[in-house]
Amino acid sequence: MGLDISLAFVETRPDLDELSDILTEYYAQILERLMAVGGPGLSVEDEVQSSLDVIDQFMPPNGGILLARDSSGYLLGCAFVRMLDDHRAELKRLFVRDLARGYGLGRRMIEMRIEKAKELGATTILADTVRGNSSMLALYDRLGFKETSRYDGNANPAELDKYLVYRKLELKGA
């Protein structure tokens, strides 16, 4: 059985209740992984609220929010991208609900955000994830990302650095 999945960048601010629901699932999983590698216990609710507080940073013209939906309109996944400056873009908050995993959706969402970043003028793509998030790290590696140090503009508190891995992709021809 396959899923009929559509992917699209939003042109206007998405429904914040719907986005809050999927971000709650995202943070529940990512914060569990953070604690599993020795990181602090953070509040899911606080992290969701702080994501919603900066939502405009990911809206056009300086970013994009990519949403994945099934044929009924149910939100299956989300992924954010924003420009940090004239040449650097940052990928944030990639999440695919369990029922949509195994269809290559995560990879497609990274690829689409890379294309969006190119359209916005990026020559370098940056990302971070929790140490031990092996599926995400393997996906970044397969797409050509290399390990890098913490980058300017990363919003994570510096005290979390020992629990995070930073990745960088230099775009060809840039």
N, C-alpha and C positions, 0 to 999 in steps of 0.2 A: 504494500500500500504506500502510495506517495502522497505528498502534500502539494496542494496548489498554492505556491507562495509567491507573493508580489513584494518587491522591494522598491522603496521610493524615498527620496529626500523630501522632507516637509518644506513647504514654502512659507508657512505661517506657524506660529507657536503651536505645538501639539497640545492635545487635551492633557492637562497636568495631572488629573486624577488617574487617567490610564497610564501615563508615564510614571507616576508615583508607584503604581502597583507593580510594574515590571522592574523598576529600580529597587523596590523593596526586595524582590526575589534576587536580583543581582547582588545587592549588598549583603543579604543574608549568606549567600554562597561565598562571596569574595572575602568577607570579614571572617568567616569560618576558616578559610584557607590562610588568612593572615595570622590568626591565632594558632593554627597548626604548625606554623614555622616560628612560633615564639613571639609574635607581635601582640600588641595590646588589644584588649577587648573594646571595640568601639561600638557606638550605638547605630544600629541600622537606620532608625528614624532620623537621627542627626545627619547621617551621611546622605540620605535621600533628600532631606531639606536643603542641605548645602548644595547638592546637585541642581535642585530646582531653582535655588537662589541665583545661580550663574548660568541659567539656561540660555539667556540672550547671547552669551559669548559663543554659543554653538549654532546660532541662527545666521542666515544670510545677512549681510554679504561676506562675513568673515568666517563662516563655518557651515556645518550641516549636521542635521540629525536624520539618520537613516532608520526607517522603520520597516520591519518585515511583518506581513499580515497573511493570514490564510484567506481562502475565498469568501469566508463569511465576514471578514474584517477583523477577526480576532488578532490581537497583537502577539506575535511570536518572538520578536526580537527587536533590539535597538542597538545603535552604535553612533557615537558622536565623533566629530572632527572639528578642529578649530585652528585658525592661524595664530601662531604665537608672535610672529613678526612677518616681515615681507617675504621671507624665504623658508620659514620653518612651520610645519603643521604638526599637530598633536592628535593622536588617536586616543579616545577615551571611551569607557563604559560599553564595551562590546558584551552583549548578553543574548543568548538564545535559550528560550524555554526548553525544558527537557523533551517535550513532545515533538520538537522540531530539530532535535540534534540528530546527526548522522546523515544529513542531506547536503553537506558542504556549505551550509548557510553562513557559518562563521567566516570561512575563507572568502566567500563571495562578498560579505559585508566589509572585510578588510580591503579587498580589491576595489570595491566601489568607493570607499573612503579615500584610498590612495588616488584614484582618478579625480575625485572631487578636490582633493588637496592640490593636484596638478593644475586643475582649472583655476584655483584660487592663487596660483603662482608659487606653490611650494617646490623647493628643490631638495628638501630634507624632510623626512617623516619621522616623528619621534613617538614613542609609546612606553608605557610601563605596565608591569603586572607583578603580582605577588610571587615571590620565590616559591617553588613547588607547584605552580600552576602549569604543570608539564604540557597539557594539551595546547594552551595558548602559546607557551614558549616554543613548542615544536612547530606550530603554525607560523609564527613569526620567522623562525629559522628557515622553513621551507619557502617563504616568500622573499628571502634575501636580507632580512633584518640582521644586524650585528649588535652584539652587546656594546653598550656605551655607558658612560658615567651619567649621573644626574644632570639634567639639562636646565638651563635658565628658562623660567616660565612654568616649570612643573609645580602644580599647586599642592602636591602632597607635602606634609610637614617633613622637614629634614630628618627628624628622629625616626621616621619610618624607613629611611634609606636602606638599613641593613636587612629589611624584610622584602625589599623590592628589587626587581631587575628592570633595567632600562634598555630599550632597543632603539636602533636608528637605521633608517633606510635612506641611502643616498640615491636619488633618482638619476637614471642614466640620461646622458645628454644635458644634464643640468649644469 
